[in-house]
Amino acid sequence: MRLKGFEKLTNIDEALSTFVKKLKPERLGFERISIQAALGRVTAEDIQAKNDLPPFDRSAVDGYAVRARDTFEASQFSPKFLKLTENEVHENEAREIWTGNPLPKGADAAVMLEYTKKAGGKIEVEIPVTPGGNVSKRGEDVQKGKVAIKAGTRLKPHHLGLVAALGTTYVKVVKKPKVAILSTGNELVELGHKAAPNQIVDTNRLIFSSMCQELGAEPLNLGIAKDNLEEIGAKIREGLEKADVVITTGGTSVGYLDLVPTVVNQIGAPGVIVHGIAMRPGMPTALAILQGKPVFILSGNPVAAMIGFEVFARPLLLKLLGVDSEPRSVLEARLTRRVASALGRRVFLRVSVFERDGKFFAEPVRIKGSGVISTMTKANGYVIIPENREGLEEGESAIVHLFDKIEGAQRV
């Protein structure tokens, strides 16, 4: 097959389905951590309320606790006069109260401070309230025994606030998948080293480390392996020993020095499951399984490698984290020009989305090539052109999958 191209390309959906069926990925185990360290982590079990929240009827405003019926028919021109008390509220009495304070016995509502006037030991109430008015009822937020946060939830600041309000200080979260990342190629030098005229700085490990961290996985750096069977094999075995997932970049096409698929098959069975995907960029992508662990063999070209990660590695890592789905935000935009495609391949078109007169437009990034990383920095999303289309027309509406924000965008 070397130097002759791929005899057959596998459809993306078929490749992913075949790979997942053979791998049978399961959610990783859990660990118990402090809520202070839980931001961005995924819950391993339902978090149930041990108590009602709030635990008592409480005022939702600053003002006075009252019996609602004592305020009926009150108005600015005909206020109701209530005697102030510091104890239980009786008929025609009121007690000063602040937001969050328990409602005193006898009271069933609260009047906002703005609608009262204090005069000596009395207040004038200028507005009526109904029973329960301006009161947060016991269990109104979450009732005791109910699920407050479901398993598989990625914890955000508001989730942590709810957990803290429930009196929980530790949570069970899914362990971070460990991802070993290896770059291959004689031409690569480490970040920070000066590259010779025939060399390039390895950026892919940094990119994948960042993409893993963004998902909540822990990257492990395997360094650079030269185009040598033994060296590549040793690095991959190290990755299998230390990590849950292995990602390699480079050495996956059909040239004489594209050795990674061969090495993977030499290490053990089942080895490479799929090699050559009907996609652009990222056609040389290969999916493999070793020792029951997934091995993603991605292109050495940064953009092709990033798309390969997006399509195959990202959903797998989410499965290991127990997350059902975490799709990219999308919006509908009109293409600013016609774009040609190739039948039989799913194309991931990088676009720059902008807003004009309340409408969204997608400008295809003109620079071509899966090795031109600036096509990603100039874009803020991508459009998927299906296999059965020869291109998209100017003015045609398309769904954009966003990987960066658009100021003022309303996403659907």
N, C-alpha and C positions, 0 to 999 in steps of 0.2 A: 504493500500500500504506500510505502514511502516514496515521496516525490511524484506520486500519481494522483494525489487528492483522495478525498473520501468517496468510496464507492456508493455509500448510502448514508443519507442524513436522516436522523430520527426526529419526528415531530416533538416539540417541547412538551406538550401534554402527555404524550406516550412515554417519553423519556422519564419525566417526573413520576408518572404513575408506576412504571416498571421498577424504578429505583426504590420508591417508597414501599412497594409490595415486597420486594426482596429484603429490604433493610428492616422493616417493621419497627420504626422508631417509637420509643416510649419516653414519657416525661421523666426527667432525672429525679433523683431523691430530693429531700428537703433539708433545710437547716433552720434553726431558730435564732433570730437576730433581734436586736433592739430596734424599735420603730425609728430611732434617730438615724439608723443606718439603712433604712428600708426604702428610701426614695428610688423609684425606678425598678425595684425588684418585683417579682411575680408571686402572688399568693399561692401557697401549696394546698390550702384548704379553705373552706368557707369560714369567715370570721363572724361568729354569732354574738349578739348582744347579751351580755350576762345580766344587764339591768335595763330598765326603761331609760330612754333618753328623750327629753329631759327626765330626771328621776322624780320630779314633782311639778305641779302646776306653777309656772313662773311668769313674771311680768315680761312682756316684750317691749315695754317702753319705760321711759322715766316719767314718773307722775305719781298718781295716787290709786291705791287699791280701794275699790268701792263695791257696794252691792248695786248691780246694774239697775234694779228697779228704782233705786233712789235717785237715778239721773234721768229717768224718763221725762220727756217734755222740757228738758233743760234747753235753754238757748242763750244767745248773747244778750238778748233784751229781757229775758226772764230766767236768770240763772238759778240753779239749785244750791242751797247752802248746806254744807256738811261739816260736822264737827270733827276736828283732827283727834286721832287717838294713836297711841303707840302699842296697842294691844290688839286683841280680836276686834274685828269690824262688826259693829251692830247697826241697827237701823239709823239712817241719816248720819253715818260716820264715814270717815276716810282715813287711810293711813299712808304716809309717804312711802314710796317704793321706787326702786331703781331697776333698770333692765337686768334681768337674770335673777332677781330676788324671788324667793318663794312667795306665793300668794298667801297672805295671812288668813287664818280661819275666819269664816264669815263672809269673806269677799269672793266675788265670782267674776270680776272684771277689773280693768285698769283704765284710768283716764289720763291722756297725755298731758304733760305739764303745760304745754302751750295753750290748752283750752281751759285753764284754771287761773284763778287769782287768789292769792293767800292774803287773808286779813285777820290778824290776831290768831286766835285758836280755831279759825274756820277757813274753809276754801269756798270759792264760788266756782261751780261747774257750769260751763257754757255750752256743753254738747252732750247729748245722750250717748250711752254705750249699751250694747246688748250683752246678755250673759255670755261669758267667754271672750268678750272683746278685748283685744290687745293682750291676750294670755296665750302662752305656749303650754298646751296640755301635756300632762305626763305621758310619755311614750309617743308623743306626736312625731318625733324625728325617727326613732327606731324603738320598736317594742321588744321587751325581754324575750329571748329565745328565737327571735327572727334573724335571718341572715342579713348582716349589714354590708358585707363585701364578699362577693363570690370568689371561689377559687379560680385561678387563671387571670386575675386582674393585675395589671401593671400599676403599682402604687404611685399615685401622684400626690401633690401636697394636700388636696382636699380629702383624699382617702386617709392620709396619715392624721389629719385633723379629726376625722370621725373616729378613727381607732383610738386616738388619745382621749377623746370625749367619752368613749365607752370604758375608759379606765384600763385599757390594755397597753402594756409597755413592750411586750415581745410578740413577734408574729412568726409563723412558719412560712418560709419562702422557698421557691425552687432553687436548687443549687445552680450556680452559673455554669453553663457549658464551657468547658475548656477547649479552645480551638488552637491547634498548632499550625503555624503559618510558615511555609517554606518557599523561598524564591530560587529558581534555577536559571543558570545561564553563565557562560564564560565571560560574557560582556558586562556583567553586573559588578558594581562596587558599593560598599556600604555608605549609608547616609553620613555625610560629614567628611568623606574622603574625596580627594580630587580625582576626577575621571580622566583617563587618558583619551586621546582622540578616537579610539575604537571602543570606548567603554561608556556606560550610562549609569547614573545613580539609581539604585533600587528604590522605587517609590511604592511598589505594590504592597509590601508588608505593612508599611505605615497606613496605607489606605484601608487594607483589610482589618488591621488592628482597630482602627477607628470605627469601621462599620460594625465590627463585633461588639465593641464597647457600647456603641449606640443602641444595639439590641439587648444589651445586658449580658453578653458573653465575655469570657476572660481570654484574651489572646496570649499565646505563648510563642515566643520568637525562636524559630529554628535556624535563622540565618540564611546564608546563601550556599547553595550546592553547585559546584561546577558541573558541566555536562559530562558526567561520569557515572556509570551504572552503580558502582560500589558506593560512591559518595551520596548519591541521591537515595539509594536504598537504606543506608545507615541513618540518614536524616528522617526518612519516612518512618522507619522502625522506632526511632526515638519519639516521634510524634504520636505514634500509636500507643506507646507505653505511657506517655504523660497526659494525653488529652482524650476528649470524647469525640473530637472531629479533627480531621486533617485537611488543610487547604494548601495546594501547591499552585504556583503560577509559573508559566513558561514551560517549554519542552513538551507541548502536547499536540503539536501539529503533525506534519507528515515528512519533515526533513530528517536528515541523517542524525542530527543531534537532538531530535525530539524524543527523549528517552523515557519520560516519566510513565506513560502507559505501560511500556515494556517492563519497567522496574516494578510497578504495582502488580502486574500479573506474575512476576517472578517471586514476589513476597508470599503470595498465597491466594487461596480461592475465597470467594468467587472472583475477586479482582475487578477488572473493568466491566461494568454492566452496560454502559452506553458510551460511545465515542463518536463524536460528530453530530451536532445538533442543527436542525433546520432553522437557524436564527442568524440575525445580523445586527450588531457584531456578536462574536462569541461562538462562531461555528466550531472551532476545535475543542470546545468544552467536553470533558469526559467525567462520568460519574462512576465511582467505584466503591466497593465494600471490602474491608479487610478487618479480620478479627471482630466482626459484628459492628464495626464503626464506619461511618461515612467518610469517604475521601473525595474531595472535590478537586478535580484537575482542571485548572482554569488557564486561560490564555495569558501570555506574558504581556500583551498589549493592555495598558491600564483600563481603557474604556470597555474593551471586550471582557476583561476580567471582572470589572464592576458590574456589568450587566449579567454576567454569569452568576455572580454572587447574588444579585438581586432576584434572579429567576429561580435559582436552585438552592443556594445555601441559606438564604434568609428564611424561606418557609420551613426548612428543616430545623434551623435553630429555634424558631418559634415553637415547633412541635416539642423539642427537648425541654423548652421552658414551660410547656403546658398551656401556651396561648393558642386559642382556636384560630384566631385571625387578627391581623393587625395591618389592614390594607393602607396603602398610601392615600392621602387626600387627593381627590380628583375634582376637576372642573371641566366644563365644556367651553371650547374656544374655537374660533374660526382660523383656518390656516391662511397665512398671508401670501403664500405662493404654492404652486403645484410641486409635488414631490414624487419622483419616480421610485419604484420599488421592484422587487423581483418575485415572481410567482414561486410559490413553494417554500418561501422562507418568511418567518415572522420577524419583522424589522422593528427595532426600537429606535425611533427617531427622536433625537434630542431637540428640544424646542425651548425658546424663551417666550414666556407668556407675559403679556402686558395688557393694561386696561386702557380703553379709549372710549369716551362718551358712554360709560356704563356698560360697555361690552368688552369681552375678553378675546384677544387674538393670540395666535401661536406662530411665532417666527422660527422656522426651521434654522438650526445652526448650520451655516454654510460649510464650515471646514469639515472635510471628510477624513476618514481613517480611524481605525479602532485604537491607534496608538497616540492620538492627539488628545491629551487629557484636557486641554483648554475647551474642548467641546462640552465638557461637563461643567466647567466653571462659568461658561457663557450661557448655559441652559439652567432652567429651574424646574424642568420636568421632561417627561418623554411621552410620545404618542406611539401606540402599538399599531403597526400596519399589519393586518392579518395575511396569512399565507395565500389567500385567494384573491388578493388585490395587487394590481400592477402599480399602484400609487394612489395618492390622494390629490384632489383637485383644489385649486385656489378658492377660498371662500367656503370650503366644506367644513362642517362641524366635526370636531374630533374630541375624544376624551383625553385629557392630559393628566398623567400621573405625576404628582408634584413631589419633588425631593427638596425643594427650597420654597421659601415663602414669597408671596406676592403682596405687596403693600395694598391694603384696601380690598383684597380678594374675598369674595364670599364663596366658600367651597361647598360642593354638593356631594 
